[in-house]
Amino acid sequence: MSAATHRALVRRPADDSGRTLVEVAEVPAPRLEPGDALLAPATVGVCGTDWQILRGLRDDPTPVLGHEGVAYVVEPGESGLPEGTAVTVNPTHPHDPSFLLGHNLPGLWAELTRVPATAVRAGLVVPVPGDATRPRVAALAEPLASALYGMRIARHTVRPAAVVVWGDGIVGRLARDLWRAELPGSQPLLVGHGPDATDPGDPELPQLLAALPSPVVAVIATPRTGTREALTVLDREVPGTLLVDVHAGLEPGPLPLTAGDLDVAALRAANCGGVPWPPHVEEFTRPHGPLLLCGHRGVAEGHLRDAVDLLRASPKLGARVLTHEVGLEEAADLVNTVLLSGAREVAGRRVLKTSIDLGGRP
């Protein structure tokens, strides 16, 4: 690497199936505009959305992914933060859709990352304690913040007697752990494909859902291809008051439910980055009880800080979610192995959250 270049995990052109494999390459150092911040990522994560992009299920254009992690300030721009400060970046700007780090702008899978001045001025570069660069904290802070945001919306709206988490990936498992701590003595029903989850195709699932005491909070944390099925089954099988946090994405347009044809994607997008508060939750009438729908995009800076504090204070939180810790070259091998094999297993373990050591130092 020279002063004019740095290493990054770069997407190759898509193959015939739409997949984009990755490779470690030298890329030009970011060109900074006035007010921009320059960061040196230390530890970053690979999330479910990244996998969707790599598989061609989303058309996000950036060649360098990564929107979860902790970095050090190299050039502070308008942040006012001293050089060497440990920071995380809120990847979603609540008022500027042109900023979506690791989606339409080069992300954190690189030794240097530029954050535009508009995002810096909006407070999206968030200082965190230096030990937040530890893999579990750095890789899980953003998905835990998202799960926290969803839980706070739900708790603001109802007092749940039972919780269902549909999706046993990264966010689903973090949400399950959060709700278990929030409602002591409860055991959230986890629906997914892992050994500790109830399979969506299990013939006993409808009876399990029907037996839940009301009100029920359901968190949908599936890949976006599974959102419609999860919502349809929950709507049909859960009696009484049901609040659904549609965490997962889905295609826009009407979705036929027992309350009618509803544009759930628009409802999900009504809460963004902590705004508005009180949150937007819409209620509909069903034959077998009220349906409350909500969701959210992005998080607020406070959610990120709270998530970092929770992870630092609770060593067991998310410990089983972080399954792989790798360097940059190993990350390329892991990503390509999963994409080419079609299986989510590497080194004998199911791939949930992977952390990548980018080497940034204060």
Buried (B, 14 or more C-beta within 10 A) or exposed (E): EEEEBBBBBBBEEEEEEEBBBBEBBBBEBBEBEEBBBBBBBBBBBBBBBBBBBBBBBBEBEBBBBBBBBBBBBBBBBBBEBEEEBBBBBBBBBBEEEEBBBBBEBBBBBBBBBBBBBBBBEBEBBBBBBBEBBBBBBBBBBBBBBBBBBBBBBBBEBBEBBBBBBBBBBBBBBBBBBBBBEBBEEBEBBBBBBBEEBBEBEEEEBEEBBEEBEBBBBBBBBBBBEBBBEBBBBBBBBBBBBBBBBBBBBBEEEEBEBBBEEBEBBEBBBBBBBBBEEEBBBEEBEBEBBBBBBBBBBBBBBEBBBBBBBBBBEEEEBBEEBBBBBBEBEBBBBBBBBBBEEEEBEBEEEBBBBBBBBBEBEB
